[in-house]
Amino acid sequence: MSAIRPWTVPLAGAVLLSSLFALAPPAAAVPGCPPEPSYDYSIPEPVGPPAAAPVPGGNQVIFAALGSDRQAYAARTDIGGDPLRVARLNCFGGVATDNPAIAAVTVDGYAVFVRSSNGRIYERRVSATGTGAWTAVPGAVSGIGPAAVATTDGRVHLFVRGTSGALSYAVRTQAGSWSGFRSLGGQLLSVPSVAVRPGGGLVVLVRGPGNKIFANYSLPDGWSGWQEVPGGGLTGSNPTAGWGFQSNRLDVFVTGLAGGLYQQTYSNGRWNGWHRVDPELPSTARLAAAARPGRVIVYAAVEGVVVYKQYVGEWRGYFLAPYTCADCLPTAANRAARS
């Protein structure tokens, strides 16, 4: 895997031993923002809450997080095999808070969203020809980190929690213009998560009153309104969702109030009940998930450490996420061709 040697990860008293794929490890990383994409730098610790998004086609996802320097970092990761293969680390600069959001529009193009200290949301676009400058999203003010997703028509959907605690969203067209923000109501107690819904449309998931998990589904003529996700699940952190493991399937993950990682799938038009994946994550872990055919990866931020857990025919243990510590650089064997 892309963490490059056997490593012990302390998580709130639990010790998780990672028997990692390794060749000889490279030299320790240089913490901080590389002047160009690099295999030799790492995200300054402590690393903030993660974001993850699938890249259209193939097996790549994009992992992103803020460093202690408050700059945004991202790296493409191929989760099609075990070990992972990781591309060079990108640094997008900025001065941000909480979690970033990623929306992968094409194989070579994606958008990075961050929240500034004054609550404004900024976007930076990446394409095969280069990276644009940070620009403010018109009218976007949020009390917490944003969520975003790209749909096959080239549109980007951005979700934020307004000053009243309700969820609002706006859409960027393929041509680059933004709609105004529209409120979906609700009372968010967590960062939202948005995913492509099996059967078409989107689903937004949040932690709401009573630590319950609520969903709102887009419909051809609007939105469904907030509905509790069946199963009685409770979380003290944020829900996250990945789509693409199978056609017409959505995988949702939360931490339980007493800790542990829990999963529920939505397929064939119905929810299928919560089950515990493992007991090890603390209840406060911040999550981000992404899926590709037959594969799921869940990132978790715990007290400045980011780990990941991967499903490759079975759930594997936790491993330090690539670039999130000075010794977490990919070996030559773990480096992906695409930067």
C-alpha positions in Angstrom: 0.0 0.0 0.0 1.1 3.6 -0.4 2.0 4.0 3.2 5.4 2.4 2.8 6.5 0.4 5.7 5.0 -1.5 8.7 3.4 1.2 10.8 1.6 1.4 14.2 -1.3 3.9 14.1 -2.6 4.9 17.6 -6.3 5.7 17.5 -7.8 6.9 20.8 -6.1 4.1 22.8 -6.5 1.4 20.2 -3.3 0.2 18.4 -3.8 -0.8 14.8 -1.0 -2.7 13.2 -0.6 -2.3 9.5 1.3 -5.1 7.7 2.1 -2.9 4.7 3.4 -3.7 1.2 6.9 -2.2 1.1 10.1 -2.0 -0.8 12.9 0.0 0.7 11.3 3.2 2.0 12.3 6.6 0.4 13.8 9.4 2.4 11.5 11.3 4.7 9.2 13.8 3.1 9.6 17.6 3.1 6.5 18.9 4.9 4.8 21.7 3.0 3.6 23.0 -0.3 5.7 21.7 -3.3 6.3 24.2 -6.1 5.0 21.6 -8.5 3.4 18.2 -8.1 5.8 16.0 -6.2 6.4 12.6 -4.7 8.8 14.0 -2.1 6.5 16.4 0.0 3.9 15.7 2.6 0.9 17.5 4.0 2.0 19.4 7.2 0.7 17.7 10.3 -1.8 17.7 11.9 -3.8 17.0 8.8 -7.4 18.1 8.7 -10.6 16.3 7.8 -10.4 14.5 4.4 -12.4 14.7 1.2 -12.6 12.0 -1.5 -14.2 11.8 -5.0 -14.3 9.2 -7.7 -12.8 10.1 -11.1 -15.0 9.2 -14.1 -14.0 5.9 -15.6 -11.3 3.6 -14.3 -10.3 3.0 -10.7 -9.0 6.4 -9.6 -10.2 8.6 -6.7 -9.0 12.0 -5.5 -8.0 12.4 -1.9 -7.8 15.9 -0.5 -7.2 17.5 2.9 -5.9 20.7 4.5 -2.6 20.8 6.2 -1.7 22.6 9.4 -0.6 25.4 7.2 -4.3 25.7 6.1 -3.4 25.1 2.5 -5.3 22.5 0.3 -3.6 19.4 -0.9 -4.8 16.6 -3.2 -3.5 13.4 -4.8 -5.0 10.9 -7.2 -5.1 7.4 -6.0 -5.7 4.2 -7.9 -7.8 1.9 -5.7 -8.2 -0.8 -8.3 -5.5 -3.0 -6.8 -3.9 -3.8 -3.5 -1.5 -2.1 -2.8 -2.8 1.3 -3.8 -1.0 3.4 -6.4 -0.6 7.1 -5.8 0.2 10.0 -8.0 2.2 13.1 -7.1 1.0 15.4 -4.4 -0.6 18.7 -5.5 -0.7 21.8 -3.4 -3.3 24.4 -4.2 -2.4 27.0 -1.6 -5.1 29.1 -0.1 -5.9 29.8 3.6 -8.8 27.6 4.5 -10.6 25.9 7.4 -12.4 22.6 8.0 -12.6 20.1 5.2 -12.2 20.8 1.4 -14.6 19.3 -1.2 -13.7 17.7 -4.5 -15.9 17.3 -7.6 -14.3 15.3 -10.4 -15.8 16.5 -13.7 -13.7 14.6 -16.2 -10.8 12.1 -16.2 -8.4 15.1 -16.2 -10.5 17.8 -14.7 -11.8 18.5 -11.2 -12.7 21.3 -8.9 -11.5 22.0 -5.3 -13.7 23.9 -2.9 -12.6 25.4 0.4 -14.1 27.5 3.2 -12.2 30.6 4.2 -12.0 32.0 7.7 -14.8 34.5 6.9 -17.1 31.7 5.8 -16.8 32.4 2.0 -16.4 29.4 -0.3 -13.7 29.5 -2.9 -13.1 27.3 -5.9 -10.0 26.3 -7.9 -10.3 24.4 -11.1 -7.8 21.8 -12.4 -7.6 20.6 -16.0 -5.2 18.8 -18.3 -3.8 22.2 -19.3 -3.2 23.7 -15.9 -4.7 25.0 -12.7 -6.8 28.1 -12.4 -6.8 30.7 -9.6 -8.9 30.7 -6.5 -12.3 32.4 -7.2 -15.1 33.1 -4.8 -18.3 31.2 -5.5 -21.0 33.9 -5.8 -23.2 34.1 -2.7 -21.6 31.1 -1.0 -21.2 31.5 2.8 -21.0 28.5 5.0 -20.6 27.8 8.7 -18.7 24.5 8.0 -16.9 22.8 5.2 -18.7 22.3 1.8 -19.7 19.3 -0.1 -19.7 18.9 -3.9 -20.3 16.5 -6.7 -20.1 16.5 -10.5 -22.8 14.8 -12.7 -22.3 13.3 -16.1 -23.8 16.4 -17.8 -20.7 18.4 -16.7 -22.5 20.3 -14.0 -21.0 20.7 -10.5 -23.4 20.8 -7.5 -22.2 22.6 -4.4 -23.8 22.3 -0.9 -23.2 24.5 2.1 -24.7 25.0 5.5 -26.1 28.5 5.8 -25.9 30.8 8.8 -29.3 29.5 10.0 -28.1 25.9 10.0 -30.1 24.9 6.9 -28.7 23.4 3.8 -28.4 25.4 0.6 -27.1 24.4 -2.8 -26.1 26.0 -6.1 -25.2 24.5 -9.5 -22.3 25.4 -11.9 -23.0 24.7 -15.6 -20.5 23.2 -17.9 -20.0 26.7 -19.4 -18.9 27.9 -15.9 -21.8 30.0 -14.7 -23.4 29.6 -11.2 -27.0 29.5 -10.4 -28.2 31.3 -7.2 -28.4 29.4 -4.0 -31.6 27.6 -3.0 -32.4 26.4 0.5 -33.3 22.8 1.2 -34.1 23.6 4.9 -33.2 21.2 7.6 -30.9 21.7 10.6 -27.4 20.4 9.9 -25.1 19.3 12.8 -22.4 18.1 10.4 -20.7 18.7 7.1 -23.1 17.4 4.4 -22.2 14.5 2.1 -23.6 14.4 -1.5 -23.6 11.5 -3.9 -25.0 10.3 -7.1 -28.2 8.3 -6.3 -28.8 4.9 -7.8 -31.6 5.3 -10.4 -30.6 8.9 -11.1 -30.4 12.2 -9.3 -28.5 13.1 -6.1 -28.8 12.3 -2.4 -27.5 14.5 0.4 -26.8 13.0 3.8 -26.3 14.9 7.0 -26.3 14.5 10.8 -29.4 16.3 12.1 -31.2 16.8 15.4 -30.8 13.9 17.9 -27.7 12.8 16.1 -29.9 11.0 13.6 -28.9 10.6 9.9 -31.1 12.3 7.4 -31.3 12.1 3.6 -32.8 14.4 1.0 -33.2 13.1 -2.6 -33.3 15.1 -5.8 -36.4 14.4 -8.0 -37.3 15.5 -11.5 -39.5 18.3 -10.1 -37.5 19.2 -7.0 -36.4 17.5 -3.7 -38.0 14.9 -1.5 -37.5 16.8 1.8 -35.6 15.4 4.7 -36.2 11.8 5.7 -34.4 9.8 8.4 -32.3 7.0 7.0 -34.0 3.8 8.1 -32.3 1.6 10.7 -32.1 3.9 13.7 -28.5 4.8 13.2 -26.9 7.6 15.3 -23.6 9.3 14.8 -21.7 12.1 16.6 -19.7 12.9 13.4 -20.5 13.2 9.7 -22.0 10.6 7.3 -20.2 10.0 4.1 -21.2 8.1 0.9 -19.5 6.4 -2.0 -21.1 5.3 -5.3 -19.8 3.1 -8.1 -19.0 -0.2 -6.2 -21.8 -1.7 -8.3 -24.4 -0.2 -10.6 -27.5 1.0 -8.7 -25.7 0.9 -5.3 -24.8 3.5 -2.7 -22.6 2.8 0.3 -23.0 5.1 3.4 -20.6 5.1 6.3 -20.8 6.7 9.8 -19.1 6.3 13.2 -21.3 5.1 16.0 -21.9 7.1 19.1 -19.8 4.6 21.0 -17.2 4.4 18.2 -16.8 1.9 15.4 -17.3 2.2 11.7 -20.8 1.4 10.4 -22.1 0.8 6.8 -25.4 0.7 5.1 -26.1 0.2 1.4 -28.9 1.6 -0.7 -29.7 -0.6 -3.7 -32.7 -1.6 -5.8 -34.7 1.4 -4.3 -34.3 0.5 -0.6 -32.0 0.7 2.4 -30.6 -2.5 3.7 -29.8 -1.9 7.3 -26.7 -0.9 9.3 -23.9 -3.3 10.1 -20.6 -2.7 11.9 -17.5 -2.9 9.8 -15.2 -2.8 12.7 -15.1 -1.5 16.3 -11.9 0.5 16.2 -12.7 4.1 15.0 -13.5 6.6 17.7 -16.9 8.3 17.5 -15.3 11.7 16.6 -13.5 10.5 13.5 -14.3 12.6 10.4 -15.0 10.4 7.3 -14.8 10.6 3.6 -15.5 7.7 1.2 -15.2 6.9 -2.5 -16.0 3.8 -4.5 -15.0 2.3 -7.9 -16.1 -1.0 -9.4 -15.7 -3.7 -6.7 -13.7 -1.3 -4.5 -14.4 1.1 -1.6 -12.0 3.3 0.3 -12.9 5.1 3.6 -10.6 7.9 4.9 -10.8 8.9 8.6 -9.3 11.8 10.4 -8.6 11.2 14.0 -6.7 13.8 16.1 -4.6 15.1 13.2 -3.9 11.6 11.8 -5.6 10.4 8.5 -5.9 6.7 7.9 -7.8 4.7 5.3 -9.5 1.4 5.2 -10.0 -0.4 1.9 -12.5 -3.0 0.7 -10.8 -5.4 -1.9 -12.9 -8.5 -1.7 -12.7 -8.1 2.1 -12.1 -5.2 4.5 -8.5 -4.7 5.2 -7.0 -2.9 8.3 -6.2 0.8 8.7 -3.2 2.3 7.1 -1.8 5.8 7.2 -3.0 7.8 4.2 -0.4 8.7 1.6 1.4 12.0 2.1 -0.1 12.6 5.6 3.1 12.1 7.5 6.8 12.5 6.8 7.2 8.7 6.3 4.0 8.2 4.3 5.5 8.6 0.8 4.8 6.1 -2.0 7.6 3.8 -3.0 8.6 3.6 -6.6 6.4 0.5 -6.9 3.4 2.4 -5.6 3.6 5.5 -7.8 0.9 6.0 -10.4 1.6 7.1 -13.9 -0.8 10.1 -13.9 0.4 13.1 -11.9 
